Amino acid sequence: MDCIKQIRAKLENYPGLDWQLDGMTISVSPDHGFTVWLTESAEGCTVGFNGWHEEFADKAEALDCFAFGFSDKCRLQVFAKGTFEYKWVLQVFKNEQWVSDSTTALVFFPFWRKTRISYLQNNLTSSGPDV
Protein backbone atom coordinates (compact mmCIF):
# COMPACT_ATOMS: atom_id res chain seq x y z
CA MET A 1 0.00 0.00 0.00
CA ASP A 2 1.43 3.34 -1.01
CA CYS A 3 0.14 5.85 1.56
CA ILE A 4 1.73 8.92 -0.01
CA LYS A 5 0.24 8.06 -3.40
CA GLN A 6 -3.22 7.69 -1.82
CA ILE A 7 -2.88 10.98 0.06
CA ARG A 8 -1.75 12.84 -3.06
CA ALA A 9 -4.76 11.53 -4.99
CA LYS A 10 -7.16 12.67 -2.25
CA LEU A 11 -5.50 16.09 -1.92
CA GLU A 12 -6.42 16.84 -5.53
CA ASN A 13 -9.98 17.24 -4.18
CA TYR A 14 -8.76 20.01 -1.84
CA PRO A 15 -7.06 22.58 -4.12
CA GLY A 16 -7.00 25.21 -1.34
CA LEU A 17 -4.70 23.14 0.89
CA ASP A 18 -0.97 23.85 0.81
CA TRP A 19 1.00 20.59 0.71
CA GLN A 20 4.57 19.51 0.02
CA LEU A 21 6.31 16.27 -0.86
CA ASP A 22 9.91 15.80 0.30
CA GLY A 23 11.21 12.31 -0.46
CA MET A 24 9.07 9.90 1.55
CA THR A 25 7.37 12.62 3.61
CA ILE A 26 4.20 14.46 2.67
CA SER A 27 3.00 17.43 4.71
CA VAL A 28 -0.14 19.53 4.60
CA SER A 29 -0.21 22.97 6.22
CA PRO A 30 -3.72 24.41 6.53
CA ASP A 31 -4.06 28.12 7.32
CA HIS A 32 -4.45 28.87 11.03
CA GLY A 33 -3.95 25.30 12.20
CA PHE A 34 -1.14 22.78 12.50
CA THR A 35 0.88 20.88 9.93
CA VAL A 36 -0.13 17.25 9.35
CA TRP A 37 2.64 15.04 7.97
CA LEU A 38 3.30 11.42 7.14
CA THR A 39 6.60 9.66 6.52
CA GLU A 40 6.43 6.25 4.87
CA SER A 41 8.96 3.42 5.09
CA ALA A 42 9.00 -0.32 4.49
CA GLU A 43 8.23 -0.88 8.19
CA GLY A 44 5.18 1.40 8.27
CA CYS A 45 4.46 5.08 8.70
CA THR A 46 5.02 7.90 11.13
CA VAL A 47 2.22 10.44 11.34
CA GLY A 48 2.78 13.81 12.94
CA PHE A 49 0.95 16.98 13.85
CA ASN A 50 3.62 19.69 14.24
CA GLY A 51 5.91 18.14 16.91
CA TRP A 52 3.53 15.39 18.05
CA HIS A 53 4.05 12.07 16.25
CA GLU A 54 3.21 8.39 16.41
CA GLU A 55 4.54 5.29 14.63
CA PHE A 56 2.20 2.88 12.84
CA ALA A 57 3.02 -0.60 11.53
CA ASP A 58 -0.45 -0.75 9.96
CA LYS A 59 -0.58 1.69 7.06
CA ALA A 60 -4.40 1.84 7.11
CA GLU A 61 -4.25 3.06 10.72
CA ALA A 62 -1.65 5.65 9.69
CA LEU A 63 -3.96 6.94 6.96
CA ASP A 64 -6.84 7.17 9.44
CA CYS A 65 -4.66 9.14 11.86
CA PHE A 66 -3.48 11.44 9.06
CA ALA A 67 -7.09 12.19 8.07
CA PHE A 68 -8.07 12.67 11.72
CA GLY A 69 -5.66 15.61 11.89
CA PHE A 70 -8.09 17.61 9.74
CA SER A 71 -11.17 16.76 11.80
CA ASP A 72 -13.08 19.05 14.15
CA LYS A 73 -12.70 16.25 16.74
CA CYS A 74 -8.91 16.73 16.86
CA ARG A 75 -6.82 19.50 18.37
CA LEU A 76 -3.25 19.97 19.50
CA GLN A 77 -2.33 21.45 22.88
CA VAL A 78 1.11 23.06 22.50
CA PHE A 79 3.38 23.94 25.42
CA ALA A 80 6.15 26.47 24.90
CA LYS A 81 8.81 28.08 27.06
CA GLY A 82 9.09 31.55 25.61
CA THR A 83 8.84 30.85 21.88
CA PHE A 84 10.39 27.35 22.15
CA GLU A 85 7.79 24.59 21.71
CA TYR A 86 8.64 21.51 23.77
CA LYS A 87 5.46 19.47 24.32
CA TRP A 88 2.51 18.55 22.11
CA VAL A 89 -0.62 16.82 23.40
CA LEU A 90 -3.06 15.25 20.96
CA GLN A 91 -6.59 15.85 22.22
CA VAL A 92 -9.81 14.18 21.08
CA PHE A 93 -13.32 15.58 21.49
CA LYS A 94 -15.34 12.83 23.27
CA ASN A 95 -18.56 13.04 25.26
CA GLU A 96 -18.78 16.82 24.83
CA GLN A 97 -15.27 17.49 26.21
CA TRP A 98 -11.62 17.53 25.12
CA VAL A 99 -9.66 14.49 26.33
CA SER A 100 -5.88 14.16 26.15
CA ASP A 101 -4.91 11.10 24.12
CA SER A 102 -1.12 11.05 23.79
CA THR A 103 1.88 13.31 24.32
CA THR A 104 5.19 13.91 22.59
CA ALA A 105 7.78 16.02 24.41
CA LEU A 106 11.41 17.05 24.22
CA VAL A 107 13.83 16.22 27.00
CA PHE A 108 15.88 19.41 26.73
CA PHE A 109 14.16 22.81 26.69
CA PRO A 110 14.61 26.20 28.38
CA PHE A 111 12.76 25.23 31.58
CA TRP A 112 13.47 28.60 33.22
CA ARG A 113 11.25 30.53 30.81
CA LYS A 114 7.57 31.21 31.34
CA THR A 115 5.22 28.49 30.06
CA ARG A 116 2.76 29.41 27.36
CA ILE A 117 -0.02 27.01 26.30
CA SER A 118 -1.87 27.31 23.00
CA TYR A 119 -4.43 25.20 21.18
CA LEU A 120 -4.33 24.52 17.45
CA GLN A 121 -7.06 22.96 15.36
CA ASN A 122 -7.46 22.44 11.62
CA ASN A 123 -11.22 21.93 11.79
CA LEU A 124 -11.52 21.42 8.02
CA THR A 125 -14.23 18.74 8.20
CA SER A 126 -16.35 16.92 10.70
CA SER A 127 -14.44 13.71 9.95
CA GLY A 128 -11.33 14.80 8.02
CA PRO A 129 -10.51 14.29 4.34
CA ASP A 130 -11.41 10.81 3.17
CA VAL A 131 -7.88 9.46 2.72
C-alpha positions as CSV (number, residue, x, y, z in Angstrom):
1,M,0.0,0.0,0.0
2,D,1.4,3.3,-1.0
3,C,0.1,5.8,1.6
4,I,1.7,8.9,0.0
5,K,0.2,8.1,-3.4
6,Q,-3.2,7.7,-1.8
7,I,-2.9,11.0,0.1
8,R,-1.8,12.8,-3.1
9,A,-4.8,11.5,-5.0
10,K,-7.2,12.7,-2.3
11,L,-5.5,16.1,-1.9
12,E,-6.4,16.8,-5.5
13,N,-10.0,17.2,-4.2
14,Y,-8.8,20.0,-1.8
15,P,-7.1,22.6,-4.1
16,G,-7.0,25.2,-1.3
17,L,-4.7,23.1,0.9
18,D,-1.0,23.8,0.8
19,W,1.0,20.6,0.7
20,Q,4.6,19.5,0.0
21,L,6.3,16.3,-0.9
22,D,9.9,15.8,0.3
23,G,11.2,12.3,-0.5
24,M,9.1,9.9,1.5
25,T,7.4,12.6,3.6
26,I,4.2,14.5,2.7
27,S,3.0,17.4,4.7
28,V,-0.1,19.5,4.6
29,S,-0.2,23.0,6.2
30,P,-3.7,24.4,6.5
31,D,-4.1,28.1,7.3
32,H,-4.5,28.9,11.0
33,G,-3.9,25.3,12.2
34,F,-1.1,22.8,12.5
35,T,0.9,20.9,9.9
36,V,-0.1,17.3,9.3
37,W,2.6,15.0,8.0
38,L,3.3,11.4,7.1
39,T,6.6,9.7,6.5
40,E,6.4,6.3,4.9
41,S,9.0,3.4,5.1
42,A,9.0,-0.3,4.5
43,E,8.2,-0.9,8.2
44,G,5.2,1.4,8.3
45,C,4.5,5.1,8.7
46,T,5.0,7.9,11.1
47,V,2.2,10.4,11.3
48,G,2.8,13.8,12.9
49,F,0.9,17.0,13.9
50,N,3.6,19.7,14.2
51,G,5.9,18.1,16.9
52,W,3.5,15.4,18.0
53,H,4.1,12.1,16.3
54,E,3.2,8.4,16.4
55,E,4.5,5.3,14.6
56,F,2.2,2.9,12.8
57,A,3.0,-0.6,11.5
58,D,-0.4,-0.8,10.0
59,K,-0.6,1.7,7.1
60,A,-4.4,1.8,7.1
61,E,-4.3,3.1,10.7
62,A,-1.7,5.6,9.7
63,L,-4.0,6.9,7.0
64,D,-6.8,7.2,9.4
65,C,-4.7,9.1,11.9
66,F,-3.5,11.4,9.1
67,A,-7.1,12.2,8.1
68,F,-8.1,12.7,11.7
69,G,-5.7,15.6,11.9
70,F,-8.1,17.6,9.7
71,S,-11.2,16.8,11.8
72,D,-13.1,19.1,14.2
73,K,-12.7,16.3,16.7
74,C,-8.9,16.7,16.9
75,R,-6.8,19.5,18.4
76,L,-3.3,20.0,19.5
77,Q,-2.3,21.5,22.9
78,V,1.1,23.1,22.5
79,F,3.4,23.9,25.4
80,A,6.2,26.5,24.9
81,K,8.8,28.1,27.1
82,G,9.1,31.5,25.6
83,T,8.8,30.8,21.9
84,F,10.4,27.4,22.2
85,E,7.8,24.6,21.7
86,Y,8.6,21.5,23.8
87,K,5.5,19.5,24.3
88,W,2.5,18.6,22.1
89,V,-0.6,16.8,23.4
90,L,-3.1,15.2,21.0
91,Q,-6.6,15.9,22.2
92,V,-9.8,14.2,21.1
93,F,-13.3,15.6,21.5
94,K,-15.3,12.8,23.3
95,N,-18.6,13.0,25.3
96,E,-18.8,16.8,24.8
97,Q,-15.3,17.5,26.2
98,W,-11.6,17.5,25.1
99,V,-9.7,14.5,26.3
100,S,-5.9,14.2,26.1
101,D,-4.9,11.1,24.1
102,S,-1.1,11.1,23.8
103,T,1.9,13.3,24.3
104,T,5.2,13.9,22.6
105,A,7.8,16.0,24.4
106,L,11.4,17.0,24.2
107,V,13.8,16.2,27.0
108,F,15.9,19.4,26.7
109,F,14.2,22.8,26.7
110,P,14.6,26.2,28.4
111,F,12.8,25.2,31.6
112,W,13.5,28.6,33.2
113,R,11.2,30.5,30.8
114,K,7.6,31.2,31.3
115,T,5.2,28.5,30.1
116,R,2.8,29.4,27.4
117,I,0.0,27.0,26.3
118,S,-1.9,27.3,23.0
119,Y,-4.4,25.2,21.2
120,L,-4.3,24.5,17.4
121,Q,-7.1,23.0,15.4
122,N,-7.5,22.4,11.6
123,N,-11.2,21.9,11.8
124,L,-11.5,21.4,8.0
125,T,-14.2,18.7,8.2
126,S,-16.3,16.9,10.7
127,S,-14.4,13.7,9.9
128,G,-11.3,14.8,8.0
129,P,-10.5,14.3,4.3
130,D,-11.4,10.8,3.2
131,V,-7.9,9.5,2.7
